[in-house]
Amino acid sequence: MTEDIKRQLGPEISVPKHIAIIMDGNGRWAKRKGQPRIAGHKEGMNNVKTIATAASHLGVRVLSLYAFSTENWSRPSKEVNFLMRLPVDFFGTFMPDLIKENIKVEVTGFTDKLPDRTRKVVLKAVEDTKDNTGMILNFAFNYGGRAEIVNAVKNLAIEAKNGSIDPTKIDDTMFADQLLTNQLGDLADPDLLIRTSGEERISNFMLWQLAYSEMVFDKTYWPEYSVDNLIEDILEFDRRDRRFGSV
Ligand code: V07
C-alpha cells in the first residue's frame, strides 16, 4: 500500500515535510448537489480520513488541517453545533486506523474555548496517540492567525513586565516559542499550503508560519479532493522547489 502510493509519485520527487490545507468548498459542494451545508461538512470529514492516510503513506511528517477558525463561531448556531460534533464522529470511526497508521494527533488552537464534550474528545485523542512516531495530524481547531500573534505578544509583554525576560532580547525564535504551533518544533512552518475550491486567500491561517511557504490553489471542492489531486499538488511543489534549488 505505502509502496504503491509512493511509486505513483516517483522516486526523485521531494515531498514537503509539512503540508497545510485549507479545506474549502464543502458548502458549495453540498449546494451543487441540492443538499444542506452540513452534508458537505460530513463528506468533508470523511475525506480527511482519506487524505490523512495518503499523506502518511507518502512520507509527509506534518499535515495541518484548518478545521475551524475563530471567525466560524459567527455561523448559524445549528451549523456550529454540527461542526463541534464532527471530532467526536471522526475519532469514533477513525481512531483504530490512526493507531494502525502510527499517526499522532495534535491540535493548534484555543482549545479552552471549545464545548466540554468536544474538548474532551480531542484532548483524549491527543493523549491516546502521544507515543505514536509517524505523521503528525495537526488540527487547526478554533484557530486564528491574528489572535495567535496577539496572544504571543501578550505573553511576552507579561514576561517582560515581571522581569523574567529582557524585552530587548526578543527575536524570531522567542516569538515562535509563544505561538500555538510551538509543539511542532522545527516542523512548525508549512513547506506547502494547499487551498481547495479555487479561492486564493490565506484567510487568517498560520500568518507567521506561512512566511516562506509555497502556495498551491486547487480548484477541486474539498469533499472531492482526491489522492490524485494531492499528488498533483505535491508535483507542483516539487517543480517549484527544483527551480528554486537550481539558482
Ligand atoms: C470538520 C470536515 C473537513 C472540512 C472542513 C469543515 C468540516 C475533521 C475535524 C476534526 C477536528 C478536530 C479533531 C478531529 C477532527 C473537523 C470541524 C470540521 C470543526 F481533533 N473534520 N472537521 N472539525 N469538517
Residues whose N, C-alpha, C, O or C-beta is under 5 A from the ligand:
A	BS01	V07	M23 H41 G44 M45 V48 Y66 A67 F68 L83 M84 L86 P87 F90 V122 F139 F141
